[in-house]
Amino acid sequence: MNSQVIIFDTTLRDGEQSLQASLSVKQKLQIALSLENSGIDIIEVGFPISSPGDFKSVQEISKKIKNSRICSLARCINKDIDVAAEAMSLANTFRIHIFLATSTLHMKSKLNKNFNEIIDMAISSVKRALRYTDDIEFSCEDASRTTLDNLCKIIEKLISAGVKTINIPDTVGYTTPNELSSIINNLFQRVPNIDKSIISVHCHNDLGMAVGNSISAIQAGARQIEGTINGIGERAGNTALEEVIMAIKVRKDILKVQTNIKHKEIYRTSKIISQICNIPISPNKAIVGSNAFAHSSGIHQDGVLKNRKNYEIMEPSSIGLKEVKLNLTSRSGRAAVKYYMTEMGYKETDYNIDELYAAFLKLADKKGQVFDYDLEALAFFNTQQNELEYFSLSFFSVQSISNSLSTASVKLLCGNNLFVESATTSNGPVDAIYQALNRITHFDIILQKYQLIAKGRGKDALGQVNILVEYKKRKFHGVGLATDIIESSAQAMINVLNTIWKFNQVNKKLKNLKK
C-alpha cells in the first residue's frame, strides 16, 4: 500500500464557517499562501456558490497558488459545479469536491429522498464535474452513520463513474477510532474497485476524537486526511492537521507513512491563522500551544536539561519553534535556576546556589513567575525585599480626541525627586503616557507586546495589561491592574521601569566588584 498520506486542508472552507466574521479576500489569500508554503497538498479554498465574496476569494487564490492543488466544494447541483469550476478556472490544476448525504437520517429528514435517488443524483453530478476536471472527490456526508451495505454500494458506483477520491466524513463527530477503522476495513474488503480510488476521512471533534479517528483511519488504509490548522471549524472543530502530521512524523515506527509537509513551517502557519482568524490558541494545545514545550516541574526541568528526550518526544525546532521555556515558578528545582544563571553567563562559583534557591522560592511564592533578571538581582543583592520602588507615578492626565492627537502629562517620583513631563502623539493615549515616562527615565526601550485582558464582567471589570519590552537586548515584563485601562497601562510601564532600574543597579555593582 502507498505510504504517502495526502494532507487536505479545509481551513478556508470548513474552518471559516465557524468564524464570527468572514475573512477578506486579502486575508484568505494570506492564509492560502502560508498553507502552500507549508507543503499542504490540497487546499479547499471555499464554497464558491455560497456568496459572491467566496467566489471572488476562490478566483483570486486560484491565480496565486502554484504548488498546492486548489479545491472547491459543491453540492449535487449543476450550478454549484459549474460555478466551482468557473471560480477555479485560472488555477494550474484543480479539484471539485462534491458532497451528498447518504445516511438514512439525512435522506429522510433533510433531503426527503430514497437511496436510489441519492445514487442517481451523485452519479449525475460526477458526470457534470468530469466536464471540467478528472480530479473529483466525493463525500458521503454522514458516512459514519450510513449503513455499510449502502456505503459500499454507492462507493462502488462512484468509483466506476470516475471518482478518484472517496471521502468518509464523520460529519457530527460521533464515531470512535475502532468504529471508523472497521468501516474502512469493510470498504477495502467489500468494494471490488476500491483500489482505483484514494480513501479519505474528514473527522469532526464533537467527542474529542477527531485526531484519534484520523490516525485509526490511516492504520486501516486511508491515504488522505482532511482537517484544519489549529483544529478550527464547525461546533467543536475539525481534525487538527498539525497534530496528525506530527503524529505521522514522530510515530513513523508504527504508522509507516509520511507526508509532504515542511514541518518547520507548522508553528509559523499556526500563528498566522490564529492571528488572522482571531482565534487564540489554548496554552495546552498539542504541538503549537505555548505550553507544549514548556516545563515547570522541577523533576521535568532537571530531566530535560540532562537529556531533552526524557520529557520531549519531539524537538521544538522540528515545528519551527526556536525558543524553549523552562518556567521559573515555585515548582522549579535547582537545575532550572542554575540553567538560567548559566544562560546569563554566570559560573557556579559566582554565586551561592543554596542561598539563591531559598530566595528564589520566597519570591516565586510571592510573585508567581520569576524571570532571569529577578534571579540576577537575587543572586547578588537580594532585591526582593519590600523596599520602596524607585519610580512611582504621582499623577497623570490624558486628553484624547477622536481622529486627532492625544496628550499626556505625568508627574513621576524618581527616588526623592519629582519630575513633570508631557508628550503628544497621534498613536493614542497609552502611547502618549509611555512617551512622557520615557522622556523622564531616558531608558532606550522597545515595546514588543501589549496585551489587555478583562478580569471579570461589566463596567467595573478590572483591566489587566501585560507588556513586554526590550532593553539592552534583554526582555522585561510588566503588569498593571486597574478598572481604568489607561491607568493599568501606566502601571505596567512603571512596573517595567522599576525592574530595569534594579537591573541597571545590579550591573553597576557587578562592574564595581570586578574592578
C-alpha positions as a printed Julia matrix, in Angstrom:
515×3 Matrix{Float64}:
   0.0    0.0     0.0
   1.19   3.53   -0.79
   2.98   5.09    2.19
   2.19   8.68    1.14
  -0.6   10.42    3.1
  -2.18  13.37    1.29
  -2.92  16.35    3.55
  -6.15  18.12    2.6
  -6.64  21.47    4.35
 -10.12  22.94    4.69
  -9.26  25.91    6.96
 -10.6   28.33    4.33
 -13.85  26.43    3.85
 -14.93  24.39    6.88
 -12.75  26.44    9.21
 -14.04  29.79    8.02
 -17.64  28.68    8.53
 -17.02  28.8    12.29
 -15.67  32.35   12.42
 -17.68  35.22   13.87
 -16.82  37.38   10.88
 -15.97  36.43    7.31
 -12.4   36.84    6.16
 -11.49  39.32    3.45
 -10.06  38.22    0.12
  -6.65  39.51    1.22
  -6.79  37.55    4.48
  -7.82  34.34    2.72
  -5.02  34.74    0.21
  -2.52  35.25    3.02
  -3.69  32.03    4.68
  -3.63  30.12    1.38
  -0.06  31.22    0.7
   1.06  30.16    4.17
  -0.58  26.75    3.65
   1.13  26.37    0.31
   4.46  27.31    1.87
   3.89  24.59    4.47
   3.63  21.93    1.79
  -0.13  21.28    2.04
  -1.11  19.0    -0.86
  -4.69  20.19   -1.39
  -6.22  23.46   -0.2
 -10.01  23.62   -0.14
 -10.35  27.34   -0.67
 -14.1   27.81   -0.46
 -17.69  27.12   -1.48
 -18.0   29.48   -4.5
 -21.77  29.22   -4.94
 -22.36  30.37   -1.36
 -21.65  34.07   -1.99
 -20.07  36.49   -4.47
 -17.36  37.15   -1.9
 -16.47  33.49   -1.65
 -16.4   33.21   -5.44
 -14.03  36.19   -5.64
 -11.76  34.71   -2.98
 -11.53  31.36   -4.75
 -10.83  33.14   -8.03
  -8.03  35.29   -6.58
  -6.41  32.39   -4.73
  -6.54  30.29   -7.9
  -4.35  32.88   -9.63
  -1.65  32.8    -6.94
  -1.33  29.22   -5.74
   1.06  27.19   -7.9
   2.43  24.32   -5.81
  -0.64  23.11   -3.93
  -3.78  21.85   -5.68
  -6.85  24.08   -5.38
 -10.2   22.56   -4.43
 -13.74  23.95   -4.13
 -16.88  22.48   -2.62
 -20.12  21.88   -4.5
 -23.48  20.27   -3.77
 -25.0   17.79   -6.2
 -26.46  20.68   -8.15
 -25.32  21.55  -11.66
 -24.99  25.27  -10.96
 -22.82  24.58   -7.9
 -20.46  22.51  -10.01
 -20.35  24.99  -12.89
 -19.65  27.93  -10.57
 -16.94  25.99   -8.71
 -15.19  25.2   -12.0
 -15.5   28.8   -13.18
 -14.05  30.18   -9.93
 -11.01  27.9   -10.24
 -10.55  28.23  -13.99
  -7.32  30.24  -13.62
  -5.62  27.59  -11.47
  -2.97  25.3   -12.93
  -4.89  22.26  -11.68
  -7.96  21.98   -9.51
 -10.29  19.54   -7.79
 -14.07  19.66   -7.48
 -15.31  18.31   -4.17
 -18.92  17.14   -4.35
 -20.94  16.08   -1.31
 -24.3   14.44   -0.66
 -25.76  12.86    2.47
 -26.05   9.07    2.47
 -27.29   8.21    5.99
 -30.92   7.19    6.45
 -31.43  10.01    8.94
 -30.25  12.69    6.5
 -32.0   11.17    3.49
 -35.37  11.12    5.24
 -35.34  14.21    7.45
 -33.21  16.56    5.34
 -33.39  15.52    1.7
 -36.68  13.6     1.53
 -35.06  11.14   -0.91
 -34.67   7.37   -1.07
 -31.27   5.74   -1.54
 -31.69   5.03   -5.26
 -32.46   8.7    -5.86
 -29.31   9.61   -3.89
 -27.22   7.35   -6.13
 -28.7    8.88   -9.28
 -28.04  12.42   -8.04
 -24.46  11.54   -7.13
 -23.6    9.88  -10.44
 -25.19  12.68  -12.44
 -23.15  15.29  -10.56
 -19.92  13.36  -11.04
 -20.53  13.26  -14.8
 -21.14  17.01  -14.76
 -17.92  17.7   -12.86
 -15.88  15.49  -15.2
 -16.54  18.04  -17.94
 -14.12  20.34  -16.13
 -11.53  18.09  -14.47
 -10.71  14.47  -13.92
  -9.87  15.17  -10.25
 -13.17  14.57   -8.5
 -13.62  13.97   -4.78
 -16.96  12.75   -3.45
 -18.01  13.0     0.19
 -20.72  10.69    1.51
 -21.99  13.11    4.12
 -22.69  11.47    7.49
 -20.9    8.35    6.24
 -20.13   7.15    9.76
 -23.9    6.77   10.37
 -24.62   5.27    6.93
 -25.32   1.53    6.73
 -22.32  -0.41    5.42
 -24.36  -2.01    2.65
 -25.44   1.38    1.31
 -21.98   2.87    1.75
 -20.29   0.06   -0.16
 -22.91   0.2    -2.92
 -22.67   3.92   -3.64
 -18.87   3.99   -3.37
 -18.51   1.22   -5.95
 -20.74   3.15   -8.37
 -18.94   6.44   -7.73
 -15.53   4.91   -8.45
 -16.88   3.32  -11.62
 -18.18   6.76  -12.64
 -14.66   8.23  -12.36
 -14.3    9.5    -8.78
 -10.63   9.4    -7.74
 -11.05  10.26   -4.06
 -13.78   8.89   -1.81
 -14.2   10.81    1.43
 -15.7    9.22    4.54
 -16.82  12.1     6.77
 -17.61  11.66   10.44
 -19.83  14.69    9.99
 -21.07  15.0    13.56
 -18.01  13.64   15.37
 -19.98  10.61   16.55
 -17.78   7.63   15.77
 -14.85   6.14   17.7
 -11.45   5.07   16.33
 -12.35   1.37   16.32
 -15.62   2.04   14.51
 -14.02   4.18   11.82
 -11.2    1.72   11.16
 -13.83  -1.03   10.91
 -15.76   0.97    8.3
 -12.64   1.48    6.2
 -11.56  -2.15    6.53
 -15.0   -3.2     5.3
 -14.71  -0.9     2.29
 -11.4   -2.47    1.3
 -12.87  -5.94    1.67
 -16.28  -5.4     0.07
 -15.85  -2.77   -2.69
 -14.28  -4.58   -5.68
 -12.83  -1.46   -7.37
 -11.64   0.24   -4.18
  -8.01   0.09   -5.41
  -8.85   2.66   -8.11
  -9.58   5.38   -5.56
  -7.95   7.04   -2.56
  -9.89   6.74    0.68
 -10.06   9.98    2.67
 -11.51  10.84    6.08
 -12.92  14.11    7.36
 -13.44  13.94   11.13
 -15.14  16.38   13.46
 -14.21  16.74   17.1
 -17.55  16.71   18.94
 -16.39  13.91   21.25
 -12.75  14.95   21.17
 -11.7   12.05   18.93
 -11.08  13.69   15.54
  -7.31  13.19   15.59
  -7.61   9.68   17.05
 -10.14   8.75   14.4
  -7.89  10.11   11.65
  -4.91   8.12   12.9
  -7.0    4.93   13.09
  -8.17   5.6     9.52
  -4.55   5.79    8.34
  -3.81   2.48   10.02
  -6.82   0.97    8.22
  -5.61   2.2     4.83
  -6.91   5.76    4.36
  -4.38   7.85    2.46
  -5.89  11.32    2.67
  -6.6   13.2     5.88
  -8.82  16.29    5.9
  -8.77  18.9     8.61
  -7.8   22.43    9.57
  -4.83  24.15   11.14
  -5.36  24.54   14.91
  -8.47  22.35   14.55
 -10.83  25.29   13.91
 -14.23  24.54   12.41
 -17.94  23.96   12.97
 -19.05  23.26   16.56
 -16.09  21.59   18.36
 -13.92  21.89   15.26
 -12.16  19.61   12.81
  -9.16  17.34   12.92
  -6.13  19.44   13.92
  -3.83  18.79   10.98
  -0.66  19.78   12.83
  -1.36  17.01   15.36
  -1.9   14.34   12.71
   1.16  15.49   10.77
   3.45  15.34   13.79
   1.96  12.02   14.91
   2.9   10.63   11.49
   6.42  12.02   11.87
   7.04  11.03   15.48
   5.39   7.59   15.27
   6.62   6.58   11.86
   7.74   3.36   13.5
   4.16   2.12   13.77
   2.27   4.19   11.19
   4.9    3.66    8.45
   3.65   6.57    6.34
   4.87  10.09    5.55
   3.63  13.44    4.26
   4.97  16.21    2.02
   4.67  18.75    4.83
   7.53  21.13    5.64
   7.41  20.52    9.36
   9.43  23.59   10.33
   6.66  25.79    8.88
   3.98  24.37   11.21
   4.41  26.81   14.08
   4.54  29.88   11.84
   1.47  28.81    9.87
  -0.43  28.08   13.07
   0.3   31.55   14.43
  -0.65  33.27   11.16
  -4.01  31.52   11.08
  -4.65  32.19   14.76
  -4.0   35.9    14.28
  -5.98  36.33   11.06
  -8.96  34.28   12.25
  -8.83  35.92   15.7
  -8.97  32.53   17.43
  -6.46  32.27   20.29
  -4.56  29.0    20.7
  -5.04  27.3    24.06
  -1.75  27.23   26.02
  -2.07  23.46   26.41
  -2.92  22.84   22.75
  -0.85  19.95   21.43
   2.09  20.83   19.17
   1.51  24.6    18.89
   0.3   25.7    22.35
   2.58  27.99   24.36
   2.98  25.27   27.0
   3.57  22.44   24.51
   7.34  22.67   25.03
   7.38  24.48   28.39
   8.41  22.78   31.63
   7.54  23.92   35.15
   8.01  20.85   37.33
  11.46  20.68   38.9
  11.76  16.97   38.12
  10.85  17.58   34.48
  13.19  20.54   34.17
  16.1   18.56   35.59
  15.34  15.67   33.2
  15.08  17.93   30.16
  18.36  19.69   30.95
  20.12  16.33   31.2
  18.51  14.91   28.05
  15.62  16.54   26.2
  14.25  13.12   25.26
  13.44  12.44   28.9
  10.32  14.6    28.63
  10.09  15.72   24.99
   9.07  13.28   22.25
   9.88  15.82   19.54
  12.29  18.71   19.25
  10.74  22.2    19.32
  12.84  23.07   16.26
  11.04  20.33   14.31
   7.97  22.59   14.05
   9.97  25.8    13.61
   9.95  26.83   17.28
  13.29  28.24   18.34
  12.64  29.21   21.95
  12.1   26.57   24.64
  10.79  27.66   28.0
  11.61  26.46   31.48
   9.05  28.37   33.53
  10.54  29.58   36.79
   7.84  29.02   39.42
   7.73  27.66   42.95
   7.62  24.17   41.4
  11.0   24.66   39.72
  14.11  23.0    41.04
  17.73  24.0    41.41
  18.52  22.67   37.92
  16.31  25.3    36.26
  17.77  28.1    38.38
  21.33  27.01   37.53
  20.35  26.75   33.85
  19.16  30.36   33.68
  22.19  31.65   35.57
  24.45  29.81   33.12
  22.47  31.23   30.19
  23.15  34.71   31.55
  26.89  33.97   31.62
  27.47  33.22   35.32
  29.53  30.32   36.65
  28.51  28.28   39.69
  31.4   29.85   41.61
  29.95  33.33   41.06
  27.03  32.79   43.46
  25.75  30.56   46.25
  23.13  28.22   44.78
  21.63  27.33   48.19
  21.08  30.96   49.16
  19.86  31.84   45.67
  17.4   28.95   45.57
  15.98  29.79   49.01
  15.47  33.43   47.99
  14.05  32.31   44.64
  11.37  30.15   46.31
  10.28  33.05   48.53
   9.98  35.36   45.54
   8.22  32.7    43.43
   5.6   32.17   46.17
   5.01  35.91   46.25
   5.26  36.74   42.56
   4.07  33.56   40.81
   6.56  33.52   37.92
  10.17  34.62   38.23
  12.33  35.85   35.34
  16.04  35.71   34.63
  16.63  39.31   35.7
  14.95  38.53   39.05
  17.46  35.72   39.57
  20.31  38.07   38.82
  19.16  40.5    41.49
  18.52  37.71   44.0
  21.91  36.16   43.39
  23.94  39.27   44.16
  21.92  41.84   46.07
  18.7   40.11   47.14
  16.47  42.95   45.99
  13.25  41.02   46.57
  12.75  42.73   49.93
   9.81  45.09   50.41
  11.79  48.27   49.78
  10.09  51.21   48.1
  10.17  51.22   44.33
  12.43  53.85   42.76
   9.79  55.06   40.28
   6.3   55.95   41.45
   3.57  57.59   39.37
   2.32  60.54   41.38
  -0.16  61.92   38.85
  -1.23  61.57   35.24
  -3.63  63.38   32.94
  -4.69  62.36   29.44
  -6.57  64.21   26.72
  -7.59  62.25   23.64
  -9.81  63.41   20.78
 -11.2   61.16   18.05
  -9.1   61.25   14.86
  -6.74  63.73   16.48
  -3.72  63.91   18.75
  -3.5   62.55   22.29
  -1.65  64.44   25.02
  -0.47  63.03   28.34
   1.07  64.8    31.34
   2.73  62.84   34.12
   4.34  63.5    37.49
   6.87  60.8    38.22
   8.62  60.38   41.54
  12.18  59.16   40.93
  13.67  58.38   44.32
  13.22  61.65   46.21
  12.84  63.84   43.12
   9.61  64.7    41.34
   9.69  65.18   37.57
   6.92  66.51   35.33
   6.74  65.77   31.63
   4.21  65.92   28.75
   4.01  64.19   25.38
   1.74  64.46   22.37
   1.28  61.67   19.84
  -1.09  60.53   17.12
  -0.95  56.93   18.39
  -3.41  57.28   21.24
  -3.42  57.97   25.0
  -1.4   54.92   26.1
   1.43  55.8    23.72
   1.33  59.4    24.96
   1.79  58.29   28.59
   4.58  55.91   27.62
   6.4   58.64   25.72
   6.09  61.05   28.64
   7.51  58.45   31.05
  10.36  57.6    28.71
  11.31  61.28   28.37
  11.91  61.32   32.13
  13.7   57.97   32.52
  15.67  58.06   29.24
  15.59  54.26   29.03
  16.1   53.11   25.46
  13.28  50.55   25.43
  11.28  48.95   22.62
   7.7   47.89   23.31
   7.35  44.41   21.81
   4.0   43.28   23.16
   0.94  44.91   24.7
  -1.93  42.73   25.92
  -5.16  43.8    27.61
  -7.22  41.19   29.46
 -10.6   41.85   31.1
 -10.76  40.46   34.63
 -14.45  39.98   35.33
 -17.56  41.39   33.66
 -19.41  44.65   33.45
 -18.32  48.26   33.66
 -16.37  47.71   36.89
 -14.29  44.84   35.5
 -10.58  45.13   36.09
  -8.36  45.54   33.08
  -5.02  43.73   33.3
  -2.3   44.99   30.99
   0.72  42.81   30.27
   3.62  44.35   28.38
   6.92  43.01   27.12
   9.76  45.42   26.34
  13.31  45.0    25.1
  16.12  46.88   26.81
  19.82  46.27   26.12
  18.92  43.05   24.28
  17.08  41.73   27.36
  13.34  41.26   27.72
  11.4   42.7    30.64
   7.81  42.01   31.65
   5.4   44.43   33.27
   1.87  44.05   34.67
  -0.73  46.63   35.62
  -4.24  46.15   37.01
  -7.0   48.76   37.35
 -10.58  49.43   36.3
  -9.21  52.21   34.08
  -7.22  50.68   31.21
  -5.12  53.85   30.86
  -4.13  53.58   34.5
  -3.38  49.84   34.22
  -1.28  50.57   31.13
   0.69  53.19   33.05
   1.16  50.8    35.99
   2.52  48.13   33.67
   5.14  50.54   32.31
   6.07  51.74   35.82
   6.5   48.06   36.76
   8.9   47.61   33.84
  10.81  50.82   34.55
  11.42  49.77   38.16
  12.65  46.36   37.05
  15.02  47.96   34.54
  16.28  50.4    37.18
  17.1   47.49   39.51
  18.72  45.66   36.63
  20.95  48.67   35.97
  21.84  48.95   39.67
  22.85  45.29   39.75
  25.05  45.77   36.68
  26.73  48.83   38.19
  27.53  47.0    41.41
  28.79  43.99   39.49
  31.15  46.21   37.5
  32.42  47.78   40.71
  33.03  44.35   42.21
  35.11  43.34   39.2
  37.34  46.43   39.43
